Amino acid sequence: MEHDLPLRAAARAIYDNCYPSEEWAPVGFDEAERFRTVHYRQAVGAAQQARAVLGDSAVQPSLFAGTRQA
């Protein structure tokens, strides 16, 4: 998803908020993205749905906002 930075930023925000600790997802966003985990795919799907509802301008590209520590 490197070509769509706003969508990736939204997916990261959703991932970090829905899976805030290792109790919810065993890996952070970057590793989940690399391995295309189910948690990552769910976050991307939610970001795509949010963009469809809110419009492209509602998603701001802040890739490193809200990163969690592994």
C-alpha positions in Angstrom: 0.0 0.0 0.0 3.1 2.2 -0.3 1.4 4.0 -3.3 -1.5 5.2 -1.3 -0.1 7.0 1.7 -3.4 8.4 3.0 -5.0 5.0 3.0 -2.0 3.4 4.7 -2.1 6.2 7.4 -5.8 5.5 8.0 -5.1 1.7 8.2 -2.3 2.3 10.7 -4.5 4.5 12.9 -7.3 1.9 12.8 -4.8 -1.0 13.5 -3.2 0.8 16.4 -6.5 1.8 18.0 -8.2 -1.6 17.5 -5.2 -3.7 18.4 -3.4 -1.6 21.1 -1.4 -4.4 22.7 0.0 -7.8 22.1 -3.2 -9.2 23.7 -5.1 -8.2 20.6 -2.4 -8.6 17.9 1.0 -10.2 18.3 2.8 -7.8 16.0 2.9 -4.1 15.3 1.5 -2.5 12.1 4.7 -2.6 10.0 5.2 -6.4 10.6 1.5 -7.1 10.1 1.7 -5.2 6.8 4.7 -7.2 5.7 3.1 -10.5 6.4 -0.5 -9.4 5.4 -2.0 -10.7 8.7 -5.7 -10.9 9.2 -5.5 -7.9 11.6 -3.8 -5.9 8.9 -6.3 -6.9 6.2 -9.2 -5.9 8.6 -7.6 -2.5 9.2 -7.2 -1.9 5.5 -10.7 -2.9 4.8 -12.0 -0.6 7.5 -9.8 2.3 6.1 -11.3 1.7 2.6 -14.8 1.7 4.0 -14.1 4.9 6.0 -12.7 6.6 2.9 -15.7 5.6 0.9 -18.0 7.2 3.5 -15.9 10.2 4.3 -14.3 10.9 1.0 -10.6 11.0 0.1 -10.0 14.4 1.7 -10.9 13.1 5.2 -7.8 10.9 5.4 -4.6 12.8 6.4 -1.2 11.2 5.7 0.5 10.9 9.1 2.3 7.6 8.7 4.1 7.6 12.0 1.3 9.0 14.2 0.2 6.7 16.9 2.9 4.0 16.4 3.0 1.5 19.2 6.0 0.0 20.8 6.5 -3.7 20.3 
